[in-house]
């Protein structure tokens, strides 16, 4: 699916998170754009048309969030969610583009891609790297 998008990027693309992880109160994000912010956007894979981005607006959102709430590890993800307001995006299926793979998925991968964050990094360091290493040397 992602490879098809790369061949013909007709809309924004992103992964689907396990929950909203934007680092700022939802009400604050809503206040910046005045409409519903897309749920569970994850930027582990993210593709946008850079020519269509309103950089002044993005900088304004960034300045407001930083001045009102301070820095957040999730600032980029929040900004991308704001950029996606009102747009139809390709939400990569979680089964194939897996965020936070569990232990079973780390041991015997079935997904096309794993995005190792938070506690799933343990599964990568204990198990998944072995299958990656075996494929690259086999």
N, C-alpha and C positions, 0 to 999 in steps of 0.2 A: 504494500500500500504506500509506504513512504517513498519507495523507489519510483513508483508511478507519479507521485507528487513531484519528486525531483525532476522527472522528465518533462513535466508540464505543470508548473506551480501556478494554479489558477485561483488560489485563495490562501489565507494563512493556515499554517499547520502547527499543531502542538500536541504534547502528551496530555493524558488525563491524570490528575492527581488523585490521591486517596481521600483527600479532603481539601477544603479551601485553605491554602497556605500562602497568604498574601502579606503577613507581617504587620498589617494595619487594620484598624476597625473597619468592618464592612460599611458602616454608616459613613465613614470618612471617604471611602472610595466612591460610594454612591453620590455623596455630596459633590465630588469633583466632576462627575459626568452626568448626573441627573437622571440616570436610568440604570436598569439592572446590569450588574457586572457578571460576565460569564462565570459559571461555577467550575471549580477544580482544574483550572488551567495550570499546567506544569510546563516549564521551559527546558526540560531535559533534552527534548527535541523541539525546536521552534523555528519556524520560517515565516518571514514577513516580507512584504514588498517595501524595501527601504525608500523607494521614490515616493511612496504614498504616505509616509510617516510625517505627521505634523510635529516637528522637533520642538518648536516653541511651546506647543501645548504640553508635550511630554516633560520638558524642562520646568514648566509651570507646576505640573502635578508633582514632580519630584521635589521642587522647592517647598511646596505646601506640606507635603508629607513629612519631609525632613524637619521643617520648622515647627510643626505641630506635634510630631511624635518621635522624632529622632531617627537614627539609622535602623535599618533592618536587613538581615540576611536575605529576606524575601523581596526587597525593593524591586528588583528586575522583574520578578514574577508578577508583582502587583501592577507594575507599569504595562506589561504585556497584556494582562487581563483588561486594563483600561483601554488600551489600543484596540482590543478586539470587540469592544462594545458596539453593538449594531451590525457586526460583520458575521458572515457565515464562515466558519473555519472547519478545517478537517481535523477532527478529534481522533487521534490514532487509537485503535482498539487496545484496551488494557491487557487483554490476553496475549497480544502479539508484541506490544511495547510496554513492558512490565516495569512499573515503578514499585520499589520496595519488594523485590522478589523474596518469597518466603524460603525457608530452609530446603523444602522439597524441590522448588524451582531452581535454587542454586546448585543442588546436587545433580539434578537431571533436567537441564534447561529445555523448555519447549517454546519459549517466546523468541521472536526475532531479535529482540533487544532487551537488555536489562539496564535499568537506571538505578545504580546502587547509591542510596542515600540513607542517612540516619542509621538505624539498626541493621539494615540489610547489608551494610558494608561488612559486617561480621561474616555473613554467608559467602561473600565474595572472597575474603581473605582465607576462609577455612576450606571452601569447596570449589567455587565457580572458576577461579583462576586456573585450576588444574585442567578443566575441559577446554578452556581457551588455549592453554599452553600445549595440550595434546594435539589440538587441531592445527596449530601453527607449525608444529614440528613434524606432524605425520605426513 
